[in-house]
Amino acid sequence: MSYTNPDPDPDRTPGLEPGGGVPPGETPPAESSMPEAGPQEVHNPPKGWAKGPLALILALVVLVAIGFLAYAIVLML
């Protein structure tokens, strides 16, 4: 892997003062990008709910709903 300096060459960049400063009203030069920069993701796990936990939660909700329904029927008798 070879390293290249991503900064612009101050000797050849227009609009720079000696020392690398930018005069008022001048737009600074754009920063170049480095191909090695940024996060490298080697493992991308799936997102979202797994089928097992989701089925358990739905079963619990159904059981609680049946319990409330049975309790309401018993109270009406």
TIDRENPA-481096 format. One line per 8 residues: number of its first residue (from 1); for each residue x, y negated, z negated of C-alpha. Coordinates in steps of 0.2 Angstrom, whole numbers, padded with zeros to 4 digits, m for minus. Layout:
N
NUM) X Y Z; ...
This chain:
77
1) 0000 0000 0000; 0008 m0017 0005; 0004 m0033 m0004; m0001 m0049 0005; m0003 m0065 m0004; m0021 m0070 m0002; m0018 m0089 m0005; m0016 m0101 0010
9) 0001 m0107 0014; 0002 m0125 0007; 0015 m0130 0020; 0003 m0126 0034; m0014 m0130 0026; m0022 m0147 0031; m0029 m0158 0018; m0017 m0153 0004
17) m0007 m0165 m0006; 0011 m0161 m0011; 0010 m0149 m0026; m0006 m0141 m0019; m0019 m0153 m0025; m0034 m0158 m0014; m0038 m0177 m0012; m0055 m0184 m0016
25) m0068 m0181 m0003; m0058 m0166 0005; m0065 m0148 0005; m0053 m0136 m0003; m0047 m0122 0008; m0057 m0106 0007; m0050 m0091 m0003; m0046 m0076 0007
33) m0051 m0059 0001; m0041 m0044 m0003; m0046 m0027 0003; m0040 m0019 m0014; m0051 m0030 m0025; m0067 m0025 m0033; m0074 m0010 m0043; m0071 0007 m0036
41) m0085 0018 m0040; m0081 0036 m0039; m0096 0043 m0048; m0114 0037 m0044; m0126 0045 m0055; m0144 0046 m0049; m0156 0033 m0057; m0174 0035 m0063
49) m0183 0048 m0074; m0179 0067 m0073; m0193 0078 m0070; m0192 0088 m0087; m0193 0073 m0099; m0206 0065 m0088; m0217 0081 m0089; m0215 0082 m0108
57) m0220 0064 m0110; m0235 0066 m0099; m0240 0082 m0108; m0239 0073 m0125; m0250 0059 m0118; m0263 0072 m0112; m0263 0081 m0129; m0265 0065 m0138
65) m0279 0059 m0127; m0288 0076 m0129; m0286 0074 m0148; m0294 0057 m0148; m0308 0064 m0136; m0311 0078 m0148; m0311 0067 m0163; m0324 0055 m0155
73) m0335 0070 m0151; m0334 0076 m0169; m0339 0059 m0175; m0354 0058 m0164; m0361 0075 m0171
